[in-house]
Amino acid sequence: MRQFYMGIPRELEDAARIDGCNAYSTWLRIMVPLTKPVLATVAVFCFMWTWNDFMGPLIYLTDESKRTIALGLSYFQGSARSSPEMHLLMAATIYSIIPCVLLFFVSQKVFVKGIVFTGVKG
């Protein structure tokens, strides 16, 4: 995010200041709309990092009813190795991927706007 903010031309801030905006309104009206693509990217990465986290829940969770999907898949994989139920493991893996794929497709419009803005030089 820092690099994105550093790439925004200072002339936009100066123009907002000349138009009478204070620092807060400049940030709210100029910077936030420009940073929507980078915020969406950070949100997707944070969601995927949390969704696929294995070690954190493995260390902290002791109750079986509170297992995450990654832990459940790991335990299911351990039980599926001895039995011929690999097709169920693959189906469970597909179900665990669906939220990440849906989030990507929902936020893809914002990603494309970010790429278009990256090519524009002030």
N, C-alpha and C positions, 0 to 999 in steps of 0.2 A: 504494500500500500504506500509505503514511503516513496518508492521510486515512481509510482503513478502520480503522487502529489508533486514530486519534484519535476515531473514532466509537464505539468500544467503551466502555461505561460503566466508570468507575473502581470502582464498587461490586463488580464481579466480582472485581477484583484484591483489594480489601479483604476480601471474603468468603473468598477463597482463603487470604489471609494469616491471617485469624482461624481458619480450619480447620487451620492448621499448615503450609501450603505455603511453601517458599522461592521465590525469584525464578525459578529454573530450572523447578521443578515447576509453578509458576503458568503460566509460558509454555508448557510442554509439555502440560499437562492442560486449560488454559482457552483460551489464545490460539491455539494451533495448530489445534484443531478449529474454532474460529470463523473462522479465516482460510483455510480450504480453498477457498472460492469465489474469493477474491481471488488466491490462489496459482495456482489453475487458470486464471484469466483471464490472469495474467501469463505463465504457461507457454504458453498458446495464442498470445498476442501475440508472445512471443519466438520460438516455433517458426515462426510465419508470417513474421516479419521475416527470420529466417535462411533459411527455405525460399525466399522470394521475392527474396532479396538478389541484385542484379545487379552493382552497381559494385564491391563488395569482391572477389568472385571474378574479375571482369574485370581488375582491377588486379593481383591477386596470382598468379593461375594462369597458367602458361605451357604446361603439358602438356595436350594435347587429351583425354587419357583421364581427366583429373580435372575436367572441366567440370561445372558444376552444371546442373540442369534449366533454370533461367532463361537461362543462357548458351547451352545447346543449342537452346532455342526461338528465341533471337535469331538464331543462326547459321542455323537451319533456315528462319526467316522470310526472311532475306536470300537464301537459295537458292530459296525457294518463290515469290518475287515474279516471277522470270523464267519460271517454269514453272507450269502449271495444277494444282499439287498443294496447293491451299489446304485441301482436305478432310483431308489428312494433318497439316497444321499445326493444324487445329482438333482433331483426335483427340489429338495430342500435348499440346495445351493442356488438354484434359479430363483426361488422365492426370496432368498436373502438379498439377491442382486436387484430385484424389481424396484425398491424405493430409490436406490441410487440412480438407476437409469431414468426413472420418472422425473426425479429432481433435475437431472441434466437436461432432459428434453423441455421441461418447463422453463428453465433458466437459459436455454440456448439463444433465445431472442436477445436477451441482455448481453450475452457473450458476443454475438455478432455486432451489436452496437459498439461494444468496447473495441473490437478489432477495427471497425470503421473509424472510430475516433482516433485510434493509434496512428493511422495513416495521415491524419490531418495535422499539418504543421502551421502554427500561427505565425 
